[in-house]
Each structure stands twice: as structure tokens, then as C-alpha cells.
Amino acid sequence: MSGQARGLNNFISDLRNSKSQEEESNRIEVELAKIRKKFNPGDRKLAADGSNPALSSYQRKKYIWKLVYIHVLGYEVDFGHAEVLTLVRSKKYAEKTVGYVALSLLLRGSDPVMGSIVDTIRADLVTAPAQGKKKKKADVKNDAVQCLALCSLANISGLELIQAMHLQVRQVLATPESSEQVKKKSALCLLRLTRTSPNLISGREFAPHLAKLLQDQHLGVLTSVMSLLNGLASQHVADYESLIPHVVHILGVLVIKKQCAREYLYYRTPSPWLQIKLLKFLQMYPNAVEGHDIGMDASGYVSQLINVVSKILMETDVSDSINKSNADHAILFEAVQLIVAWGTTCPVTLREGAMQLLGKFISVREPNIRYLGLMTMAKLAQIEGSVEGAKKHQATVLVSLKDADISVRRRALDLLFVICDTDNAERVVDELVAHLVVADASIREEMVLKIAILAEKYATDLRWYVDTILKLISIAGDYVSDSIWHRVVQIVTNHPQGDLQGYAAATLFLAVSPHRCHETTVCVAAYVLGEFGFLIAERAGMSGEEQFHVLHQHWFNVGTSTKSILISTYAKLANLYEECRPLVAPVF
């Protein structure tokens, strides 16, 4: 802390040394009262803008810094705005810095006093930049003032302020004479403004300006401009499609030519953040490669884009450096996401290469890479013709289903759901059912639902489907929703051909025979035995009377809704079997 601001330093020390929240609050209340009195002494005339002209520059900055610190601690500060605006209007850089910081924190765009500061912010924004390469000290300060104004404008927002200032921000961004630092700030400021007011910019008019900015040689400017472009394109995709060649060219320079300023190399990877932003932009245009003959388009951007993605797939590997590995994998997974976005229009060799690479990553020890690999492979496998490549890694995916990390298990479950088909359904479902026994409660409901869907969708033998659902109920009955067992009843009822109905009746009879079984099993058994119990009544130990006994033993352990199903079944049994009537009558 500067020796000149000793009062501020002492105030902060007092707050840090407070032994309780109450002591801190009391100290702040005393200080707020003191500052309020300094700003409005009562015995002196205030300036036209409400500020106290008797305050020195040092006093005004000190008191405003105290208000900022109090605000940062979470206390309400509802005065001092006039002094803040006085600092912003000052010609001195030190005062203007304090003013803009306080303006960003203490005021909002909707505050009435903001109208009086618009002209000052506009003047600071359009400060004439230096001409030529060499800059004087004053020009550097001008850049800093522009950056302060841009940062404050972005933080304050407010619809009226945006409408008044957005043209100046665009002008600063598009001006060739603006410094790199100012261009970066103005691009991010404009992004913030467009998020508040989405229709602020006409894409078709602004796209040519962005095209010029994408030709800038400074990677910091390009990174900020790409953040702005991604934000704008997400709102109006079609308006910025013409910029794809420019984006592909930048990617080619970074990935293929490896041209990058030393300060933007991250563990020998050229500006990974910019590469990721470029790939994210291209993902918004899934038809970018559709209809192009890649072999004949050797000089076009499509061929260059395919080469870039291929190089990323071929050169990315697990590194000994965690930081380099993280950067490279971030780029890789965005490239695979681009392949996923292209879908069937993507060259088959790229899809196969991506699948092979993901197969390597889902088997590494690092859980983050394994998680991303499983998630991305699930998306890639949904593209027509890609599921066979994913099925080759089925054994590895099943191992991930037993991972200690719940998020990895969820992604493995999603991938198994995608790659399951008629050929491997029984093995996949049996593995899932076996894992359900030890699965966490947090994933059981999702597993039960997906097992039920797969068993029904790919069942070649409906008896296997019935057995699978009964296993689900016995293992995780609390997570089996009514819609699942209702579906079993529907399927059994709608398939009179064969012996499915008799098999289901016999299987459910045995399932409810023990004294302890899940209530859902009782529901299914009651319905099926009531409808199809007659098919097994002639079998030894499965007569109508026996069916009543195995069901009624659960009467006192089930809820009202299950009892209503049991009563309906009892009525059907009494109607079919005379020996059941004396047994059923007492229930009613």
C-alpha cells in the first residue's frame, strides 16, 4: 500500500483485526458516517454536480477507495456517486483510474446519474490513438484510458448506456490505428454488450469488419475477436458463414505451419485457446464440408480444414507433462466434436481415426481424459456407420462401468446404451444387471430405465425380457417405475401366440412364493395371474387355490394401490375356481 494512502491502510487493518462481525460492522458504520460528512459537510456549498470542491485529490481518492473496499466486503454503499463521477471526469490519469474502478463497482447502467457521464466516457473512448509504430508516454496513457472506459462500460451495461455507446465501441474496434490492447478490450466489451442486447449488431453489415480483424497478426487480438465472433454467431449463425475461410486459414497457420509468437506458445502448443475457439466456431456450421469434392478441392479451404483436423488427430498423444497433455487434449476433443457436428458428411477416414484415438483415451488412468473420451465416443457412435467402431471397445467400456468416479460410470452407461443392438444386447444387458447389484443409489434409477429400454428394444426372445425385468425388480425394485412394469403387462397381454403368457404366469408364481419379495413383483404377479393364471392351474402346486395363497401372504405388507390389484385378482380367481370362493369371501 502506498505510504500516501496511510488512512486507507489503517482502515483495512482495523477491519482485518476485528474479532467479530459486529465489531467490523460498527467500524464500517463509523467510517461511512465520516465519509458522508466529508462529502456533504453542510456548511459549504457543493458544486453543480453535487460533489464537494473543497476535497483535495488525495482525500477524494482515499474516501472512494474506502467505499469500494466496503462494497467489496458486501456492505451497501448508496452515496458518493457525485465524487466518483468527478474522478472519472478528471484529466489526471491517477484520478481517472480510481473513478473508473469505482464506477464499475458502485454504479449500474440504470442509475439516473449515468446520463451525466456518457459524454465523458465517449470522449475517453475516442481518444485519438498514436500514429505510427512508436508511441510516446502520453499515448500509452491514452490507451490505458480507453481500456478503463471499455472495461467500465462492459461491467456497467444498462440498455440506455448500450444504445448510446455501442457505435463508439465498434468504431474503436474497427479503427486500424487502435493498439492491440485496445482492440482486445473493445472486442470483449462489445461481446458483453451484445449478450445484454442480442439484436445490437447486424451480422451482414458487421461481418466484413470482422473479416479484416481476423487478418490481424496479433494472436491476442485474434483470440478476443474469436470470442466476439463465437458470441455473435451463436445468435445469428447464417450471418457469419462467410468467415469460415478466414477461420480455417488461421487454424492452418497454427496447426500445420506452427507459426506462433513465442509468448503464445503453451508447452510447445501454439495458442491452444485460440485453436479451441476456432474449432468451436466451425462446429456451428455442420454443412461446411457437404457437397465439396475434397480430392478436387486441393486449393480450397475445405481441403485445408480436412488436413488440419487430420493433423490434430494424428499428432495428439498422451504427454508426460500434465499441462501440455491438457492443452492438446482440449484441442483434440474439440476437433472430434467438429467431426461429430459434420456427421455423415465427414470423410470416413476421419471418423475411423477419431474412433480409434478415443478408444485409446478411454483406457488411460486419467479420469478426466477417460470421461471426455467416453462422452465424445457416445456422440460419435450415434453417426450412421460409426457404431461398429465403438463396439470394438465394448470390453473397455464395461470396465469403466466399475470405475470409482460416478461421472465416469454415467458416461460409460450412456455409451453402452448407444452401442447396444440386437447382436450384443444380451451380453450388455446381463453385464448391466450384474453391475446393478453393486451400483450406487445415485445411478441406479438411470440404469434401471436404460436396462428396461434395451431389453424391450432388442429382445429376440420375450421370455428373456420378462426374466430381465423380474431381475431388475428383485435387485432394485424401489427404482422400477410403474411405467416399466406396466409395459411388461402390456407385452405379455398382447402376445397370446406361443407360451409367453404361460411362462410369465409360472415365473411370477415362483417369484411371489417366498414370504419376502418386492411390492412391485406382487403387482405384476397379481395382474398376470389374474389374467393368465388359468394356463398353469393344471400344473402341480400351481392350482387356483395355491395362486391365492402365494398372493394373499403379502396382503398385510403392501400398500393400498397394490391391494386394489389383489382384490381384482381374487375376484377373478373366485369366478374361475369354486374352491377359492370360501378363501376370497372373508377378504371382502
C-alpha positions in Angstrom: 0.0 0.0 0.0 1.4 3.4 -0.9 2.6 5.5 2.0 0.4 8.3 0.8 -2.8 6.3 1.5 -1.9 5.7 5.1 -5.5 6.3 6.2 -6.8 3.7 3.9 -4.2 1.2 5.0 -5.1 1.8 8.7 -8.8 1.3 7.9 -8.2 -2.0 6.2 -6.0 -3.2 9.1 -8.8 -2.3 11.6 -11.3 -4.3 9.7 -9.0 -7.3 9.4 -8.3 -7.2 13.1 -11.9 -7.2 14.0 -12.7 -10.0 16.4 -16.4 -10.4 15.4 -18.8 -9.5 12.7 -20.5 -7.0 14.9 -17.2 -5.2 15.6 -16.5 -5.0 11.9 -20.0 -3.6 11.1 -19.6 -1.0 13.8 -16.3 0.1 12.4 -17.7 0.4 8.9 -20.7 2.4 10.1 -18.4 4.9 11.8 -16.3 5.2 8.7 -19.4 5.6 6.4 -20.7 8.4 8.6 -17.3 10.1 8.5 -17.1 9.8 4.7 -20.7 11.0 4.2 -19.9 14.1 6.3 -16.8 14.8 4.3 -18.7 14.6 1.0 -21.6 16.8 2.3 -20.3 18.9 5.2 -23.5 21.1 5.3 -21.7 24.3 6.0 -20.1 24.6 2.5 -21.6 25.0 -0.9 -21.5 21.9 -3.2 -20.6 22.0 -6.9 -23.4 21.8 -9.5 -22.8 18.1 -9.9 -23.2 17.5 -6.1 -19.5 17.0 -5.4 -17.5 18.8 -2.7 -15.0 21.1 -4.3 -13.1 21.5 -1.1 -11.8 18.0 -1.1 -8.3 17.5 -2.3 -7.4 14.9 -4.9 -5.8 12.7 -2.2 -8.8 12.9 0.0 -11.3 12.2 -2.7 -9.3 9.1 -3.9 -8.9 7.9 -0.4 -12.5 8.1 0.5 -13.6 6.5 -2.7 -11.2 3.6 -2.2 -12.7 3.1 1.2 -16.2 2.9 -0.3 -15.0 0.4 -2.9 -13.4 -1.8 -0.2 -16.6 -1.6 1.9 -18.7 -2.6 -1.1 -16.4 -5.5 -1.9 -16.9 -6.8 1.7 -20.6 -7.0 0.9 -21.9 -3.9 2.6 -24.3 -1.5 0.9 -22.9 1.8 -0.4 -25.6 4.2 -1.6 -23.8 7.6 -1.7 -20.6 9.1 -3.1 -21.7 8.8 -6.7 -21.0 12.5 -7.4 -17.4 12.2 -6.2 -16.9 9.1 -8.4 -18.1 11.0 -11.4 -15.8 13.8 -10.6 -12.8 11.5 -10.6 -13.9 10.0 -13.9 -14.1 13.5 -15.5 -10.6 14.4 -14.2 -7.8 14.9 -16.7 -5.3 13.2 -14.3 -4.8 9.6 -15.1 -4.4 8.6 -11.4 -7.8 10.1 -10.5 -9.5 8.7 -13.6 -8.2 5.2 -12.8 -9.8 5.3 -9.3 -13.0 6.8 -10.8 -13.5 4.1 -13.4 -12.8 1.3 -10.9 -15.4 2.8 -8.5 -17.8 3.4 -11.4 -17.7 -0.2 -12.4 -18.4 -1.4 -8.9 -20.7 1.2 -7.3 -23.0 2.2 -10.1 -25.3 0.5 -12.5 -26.3 1.5 -16.0 -29.9 2.2 -14.8 -28.8 4.8 -12.2 -30.1 8.3 -13.0 -26.6 9.9 -12.7 -25.2 7.8 -15.5 -26.7 10.1 -18.1 -24.3 12.9 -17.0 -21.2 10.8 -17.6 -22.0 9.4 -21.1 -20.1 12.3 -22.8 -17.0 11.7 -20.7 -17.0 8.0 -21.4 -17.5 8.7 -25.1 -14.6 11.2 -25.1 -12.3 8.7 -23.4 -13.3 6.0 -25.9 -12.5 8.1 -29.0 -9.2 9.4 -27.6 -7.0 9.8 -30.7 -4.6 6.9 -31.0 -1.0 7.4 -31.8 0.0 7.4 -35.5 2.9 5.1 -36.5 4.7 2.4 -34.6 6.5 4.5 -31.9 4.4 5.6 -29.0 5.0 8.4 -26.5 4.3 8.1 -22.8 1.1 10.1 -23.2 -0.1 7.8 -26.0 0.3 4.8 -23.7 -1.8 6.6 -21.1 -4.4 7.3 -23.8 -4.6 3.6 -24.5 -4.9 2.9 -20.8 -7.8 5.4 -20.5 -9.6 3.8 -23.5 -9.2 0.4 -21.8 -10.5 1.8 -18.5 -13.6 3.2 -20.3 -14.2 -0.1 -22.2 -13.9 -2.2 -19.0 -16.3 0.1 -17.1 -18.8 0.1 -19.9 -18.7 -3.7 -20.1 -19.3 -4.1 -16.4 -22.0 -1.4 -16.1 -24.1 -2.4 -19.1 -27.6 -1.0 -18.9 -29.8 -0.8 -22.1 -29.7 3.0 -22.3 -25.9 3.2 -21.9 -25.5 0.4 -24.5 -27.6 2.2 -27.1 -25.7 5.4 -26.5 -22.2 3.9 -26.6 -22.1 0.7 -28.8 -21.3 2.6 -32.0 -18.2 4.1 -30.4 -17.1 0.7 -29.2 -17.4 -0.7 -32.7 -15.5 2.3 -34.1 -12.7 1.8 -31.6 -12.5 -1.9 -32.6 -12.5 -1.3 -36.3 -10.0 1.6 -36.3 -6.7 0.3 -37.7 -4.8 2.8 -35.5 -6.1 1.3 -32.2 -3.4 -0.6 -30.3 -3.6 -4.4 -29.8 -4.6 -3.9 -26.1 -7.4 -1.6 -27.0 -8.7 -3.9 -29.7 -8.8 -6.8 -27.3 -10.7 -4.8 -24.7 -13.1 -3.4 -27.3 -13.9 -6.9 -28.7 -14.7 -8.3 -25.3 -16.6 -5.2 -24.4 -18.7 -5.5 -27.5 -19.3 -9.2 -26.7 -20.6 -8.2 -23.3 -22.9 -5.6 -24.8 -24.4 -8.0 -27.4 -25.1 -10.5 -24.6 -27.2 -7.9 -22.9 -28.8 -6.7 -26.1 -28.7 -9.5 -28.7 -30.0 -7.5 -31.7 -27.5 -4.7 -31.2 -25.4 -5.6 -34.3 -26.5 -6.5 -37.9 -24.4 -9.6 -38.8 -24.4 -8.9 -42.5 -23.1 -5.4 -42.0 -20.5 -6.3 -39.3 -19.1 -9.5 -40.9 -16.8 -7.6 -43.3 -15.3 -5.7 -40.3 -14.7 -9.0 -38.5 -13.1 -10.4 -41.7 -10.5 -7.6 -41.6 -9.9 -8.1 -37.9 -9.3 -11.9 -38.5 -6.4 -10.8 -40.7 -4.6 -9.2 -37.7 -1.2 -10.8 -37.0 -1.5 -10.4 -33.2 -2.8 -13.6 -31.6 -4.2 -11.8 -28.6 -6.4 -9.7 -30.8 -7.4 -12.8 -32.8 -8.3 -14.6 -29.6 -10.6 -11.8 -28.4 -12.1 -11.3 -31.8 -12.9 -15.0 -31.9 -14.7 -14.8 -28.5 -16.8 -12.0 -30.0 -17.4 -13.9 -33.3 -18.5 -17.0 -31.4 -20.9 -15.0 -29.3 -22.4 -13.2 -32.4 -22.6 -16.4 -34.5 -24.4 -18.3 -31.7 -27.2 -15.7 -32.0 -27.3 -15.4 -35.9 -25.4 -18.3 -37.4 -26.1 -17.7 -41.1 -24.8 -14.1 -41.0 -21.2 -15.2 -40.3 -20.8 -18.2 -42.6 -18.7 -16.2 -45.0 -15.9 -16.0 -42.4 -15.3 -19.8 -42.4 -12.3 -19.4 -44.9 -10.6 -16.8 -42.6 -11.0 -19.1 -39.6 -9.7 -22.1 -41.5 -6.7 -20.1 -42.6 -5.8 -19.1 -39.0 -6.1 -22.8 -38.0 -3.8 -23.8 -40.8 -1.2 -21.3 -39.7 -1.3 -22.6 -36.1 -1.7 -26.3 -36.7 0.2 -27.0 -39.9 2.7 -24.2 -40.2 3.2 -23.9 -36.4 3.6 -20.1 -36.8 3.2 -18.5 -33.4 4.8 -15.8 -31.4 6.9 -17.1 -28.5 4.7 -15.6 -25.8 1.6 -17.5 -27.1 3.3 -20.9 -27.1 1.9 -23.1 -24.3 4.2 -26.1 -23.7 5.2 -26.0 -27.4 1.5 -25.9 -28.4 0.7 -22.8 -30.5 -2.0 -20.8 -28.7 -4.4 -23.6 -27.7 -7.1 -21.2 -26.5 -7.3 -19.7 -29.9 -7.4 -23.1 -31.6 -10.3 -24.2 -29.4 -12.3 -21.0 -30.2 -11.7 -21.5 -33.9 -12.9 -25.1 -33.8 -15.9 -24.1 -31.7 -16.9 -21.6 -34.4 -16.6 -24.3 -37.1 -18.9 -26.6 -35.1 -21.7 -24.2 -35.7 -21.6 -25.0 -39.5 -22.2 -28.7 -39.8 -22.7 -28.4 -43.6 -19.3 -26.7 -44.2 -17.8 -29.8 -46.0 -21.0 -31.1 -47.5 -21.1 -31.1 -51.3 -17.3 -30.5 -51.7 -15.1 -32.9 -53.5 -12.2 -32.9 -51.2 -9.8 -34.5 -53.7 -10.6 -31.9 -56.4 -10.7 -29.0 -53.9 -7.0 -29.1 -53.2 -6.7 -25.3 -53.2 -9.9 -24.6 -51.3 -10.5 -24.1 -47.6 -12.3 -27.4 -47.2 -9.2 -29.4 -48.2 -7.1 -27.3 -45.8 -9.7 -27.9 -43.0 -9.6 -31.7 -43.5 -5.8 -31.6 -43.4 -5.9 -29.6 -40.2 -8.3 -32.0 -38.4 -6.3 -35.0 -39.7 -3.1 -33.5 -38.3 -4.7 -32.9 -34.9 -5.9 -36.5 -34.8 -2.6 -37.9 -35.8 -0.3 -35.8 -33.6 -2.2 -35.8 -30.3 -0.9 -38.2 -27.8 -0.6 -38.6 -24.0 2.3 -36.4 -22.8 4.4 -36.6 -19.6 3.6 -33.0 -18.9 0.1 -32.7 -17.5 -0.3 -29.1 -18.7 0.7 -29.9 -22.3 -1.5 -33.0 -22.2 -4.5 -31.0 -21.0 -4.0 -28.4 -23.8 -3.5 -30.9 -26.5 -6.5 -33.0 -25.4 -8.7 -29.9 -25.2 -7.9 -29.2 -28.9 -8.3 -32.9 -29.8 -11.8 -33.2 -28.3 -12.9 -30.0 -30.0 -11.7 -31.5 -33.3 -13.7 -34.6 -32.6 -16.7 -32.5 -31.7 -16.3 -30.9 -35.1 -16.3 -34.4 -36.7 -19.5 -35.2 -34.8 -21.1 -32.0 -36.0 -20.3 -32.9 -39.6 -22.0 -36.3 -39.1 -22.3 -38.4 -42.3 -20.8 -35.6 -44.4 -17.4 -36.1 -42.7 -14.9 -38.3 -44.6 -15.0 -41.9 -43.3 -11.2 -42.0 -42.6 -11.6 -39.1 -40.2 -14.4 -40.8 -38.3 -12.5 -44.0 -38.1 -9.3 -42.2 -36.9 -11.3 -40.3 -34.3 -12.9 -43.5 -33.0 -9.6 -45.3 -32.8 -8.0 -42.5 -30.9 -10.9 -42.3 -28.5 -10.6 -46.0 -27.9 -7.0 -45.3 -26.7 -8.1 -42.5 -24.4 -11.0 -44.4 -22.7 -8.4 -46.9 -21.4 -6.0 -44.4 -19.7 -5.8 -43.9 -16.0 -6.5 -40.2 -16.0 -10.3 -39.9 -15.1 -10.8 -36.6 -16.9 -9.5 -37.9 -20.2 -11.5 -41.1 -19.8 -14.6 -39.1 -19.0 -14.2 -36.9 -22.1 -13.4 -40.0 -24.2 -16.5 -41.9 -23.2 -18.7 -38.8 -23.7 -17.3 -38.0 -27.1 -17.4 -41.6 -28.3 -21.1 -41.8 -27.4 -21.7 -38.8 -29.6 -19.6 -40.2 -32.4 -21.2 -43.6 -32.3 -24.6 -42.0 -33.0 -23.4 -41.1 -36.5 -24.7 -43.6 -39.1 -22.0 -46.2 -39.8 -19.8 -45.4 -36.7 -21.4 -47.7 -34.1 -19.4 -50.8 -35.3 -16.1 -49.0 -34.5 -17.4 -48.2 -31.0 -18.5 -51.8 -30.4 -14.8 -52.9 -30.7 -14.2 -51.1 -27.4 -17.2 -52.7 -25.6 -14.9 -54.6 -23.1 -13.1 -51.4 -22.1 -16.4 -49.5 -21.6 -17.7 -52.3 -19.4 -14.6 -51.9 -17.2 -15.3 -48.1 -17.0 -18.8 -49.0 -15.7 -17.0 -50.2 -12.5 -14.9 -47.0 -12.1 -14.6 -45.3 -8.7 -15.7 -42.0 -10.3 -19.6 -41.7 -10.6 -19.3 -39.3 -13.5 -17.2 -41.8 -15.5 -19.7 -44.6 -14.7 -22.5 -42.4 -16.1 -20.7 -41.7 -19.3 -19.9 -45.4 -19.7 -23.6 -46.2 -19.2 -24.5 -43.7 -21.9 -22.0 -45.2 -24.3 -23.3 -48.7 -23.7 -26.8 -47.5 -24.3 -25.7 -46.1 -27.7 -23.7 -49.1 -28.9 -26.2 -51.8 -27.8 -28.0 -53.6 -30.7 -29.5 -57.0 -31.4 -26.1 -58.6 -31.7 -24.8 -57.7 -28.3 -27.9 -56.8 -26.4 -28.0 -59.9 -24.2 -24.4 -59.5 -23.1 -24.7 -55.8 -22.5 -27.9 -56.1 -20.5 -26.6 -59.0 -18.5 -23.5 -57.0 -17.6 -25.6 -54.0 -16.6 -27.9 -56.2 -14.5 -24.9 -57.8 -12.8 -23.4 -54.3 -12.1 -26.8 -53.1 -10.8 -26.2 -55.2 -7.6 -23.3 -53.0 -6.5 -24.2 -49.8 -8.3 -24.6 -46.5 -6.2 -28.1 -45.3 -5.4 -27.3 -42.2 -7.4 -27.1 -44.1 -10.7 -29.5 -47.0 -10.1 -32.6 -45.2 -11.4 -30.9 -44.3 -14.6 -29.5 -47.8 -15.0 -32.9 -49.5 -14.4 -34.6 -47.3 -17.0 -31.9 -47.9 -19.7 -31.8 -51.7 -19.0 -35.6 -51.8 -19.4 -35.5 -49.9 -22.7 -32.7 -52.1 -24.1 -34.3 -55.3 -23.0 -37.5 -54.4 -24.7 -36.0 -52.9 -27.8 -33.6 -55.7 -28.7 -35.2 -58.7 -27.2 -35.2 -61.7 -29.6 -37.0 -63.8 -27.0 -39.7 -62.2 -24.9 -39.2 -64.7 -22.2 -35.7 -63.3 -21.7 -37.3 -59.8 -21.5 -39.7 -60.9 -18.7 -36.8 -62.5 -16.8 -34.7 -59.4 -17.1 -37.4 -57.1 -15.7 -38.0 -59.5 -12.8 -34.3 -59.4 -12.1 -34.5 -55.6 -12.1 -37.4 -55.7 -9.6 -35.6 -58.1 -7.3 -32.4 -56.2 -7.3 -33.6 -52.6 -7.4 -37.4 -52.7 -7.1 -37.5 -49.2 -5.5 -36.2 -47.7 -8.7 -38.5 -49.6 -11.1 -41.2 -47.1 -12.0 -44.8 -48.1 -12.7 -44.4 -47.5 -16.4 -41.8 -50.2 -16.6 -43.9 -53.0 -15.0 -47.0 -51.7 -16.9 -45.0 -52.3 -20.1 -44.3 -55.9 -19.1 -48.0 -56.5 -18.6 -48.8 -54.9 -22.0 -46.3 -57.1 -23.8 -47.4 -60.3 -22.1 -51.1 -59.5 -22.8 -50.5 -58.6 -26.4 -48.6 -61.8 -27.3 -51.0 -64.7 -27.0 -49.1 -66.7 -29.5 -46.5 -69.2 -28.2 -46.2 -69.9 -24.5 -45.2 -66.4 -23.3 -48.3 -65.9 -21.2 -48.0 -69.3 -19.5 -44.2 -68.8 -19.0 -44.8 -65.4 -17.4 -47.6 -66.7 -15.1 -45.4 -69.6 -14.0 -42.3 -67.4 -13.5 -44.3 -64.8 -11.5 -45.9 -67.5 -9.4 -42.4 -68.7 -8.3 -41.3 -65.1 -7.8 -44.0 -64.3 -5.2 -43.9 -67.7 -3.5 -41.3 -66.6 -0.9 -42.6 -64.6 2.1 -40.3 -61.7 1.3 -40.5 -60.1 -2.2 -40.7 -56.6 -3.5 -44.1 -55.0 -3.7 -43.7 -54.3 -7.5 -43.3 -58.1 -8.0 -46.6 -58.6 -6.2 -48.3 -56.0 -8.5 -47.0 -57.7 -11.7 -47.8 -61.2 -10.4 -51.3 -60.2 -9.3 -52.2 -58.8 -12.7 -50.6 -61.7 -14.7 -52.0 -64.5 -12.5 -55.4 -62.9 -12.6 -55.4 -62.8 -16.4 -53.4 -65.9 -17.3 -53.2 -68.0 -14.1 -55.6 -70.5 -15.6 -52.8 -71.5 -18.1 -50.8 -73.1 -15.2 -53.6 -74.2 -12.9 -53.3 -77.8 -14.0 -49.6 -77.9 -13.1 -48.5 -79.5 -9.8 -48.5 -77.0 -7.0 -49.9 -74.1 -9.1 -53.7 -74.6 -8.7 -56.0 -71.7 -8.3 -56.1 -72.2 -4.6 -52.2 -72.1 -4.4 -52.2 -69.0 -6.5 -54.5 -67.3 -4.0 -52.3 -68.4 -1.1 -49.0 -67.1 -2.6 -50.6 -63.8 -3.3 -52.5 -63.3 -0.1 -49.5 -63.9 2.1 -48.3 -60.4 1.1 -51.7 -58.7 1.8 -50.5 -57.1 5.1 -47.2 -55.9 3.6 -48.3 -53.9 0.6 -49.9 -50.5 0.0 -53.4 -49.5 -0.9 -52.8 -49.4 -4.7 -51.4 -53.0 -4.7 -54.3 -54.2 -2.5 -56.7 -52.9 -5.1 -55.0 -55.0 -7.8 -55.0 -58.1 -5.5 -58.8 -57.7 -4.9 -59.4 -57.6 -8.6 -57.3 -60.8 -9.0 -59.1 -62.5 -6.1 -62.4 -61.8 -7.8 -61.2 -63.5 -11.0 -59.9 -66.5 -9.1 -63.2 -66.9 -7.2 -65.0 -66.8 -10.5 -62.8 -69.4 -12.1 -62.2 -71.8 -9.2 -65.0 -72.8 -6.9 -62.5 -73.9 -4.1 -61.3 -70.3 -4.0 -64.6 -68.7 -3.1 -64.5 -69.5 0.6 -61.0 -68.2 0.8 -61.8 -64.9 -1.0 -65.1 -64.1 0.7 -63.5 -63.1 4.1 -61.3 -60.5 2.3 -64.4 -58.6 1.1 
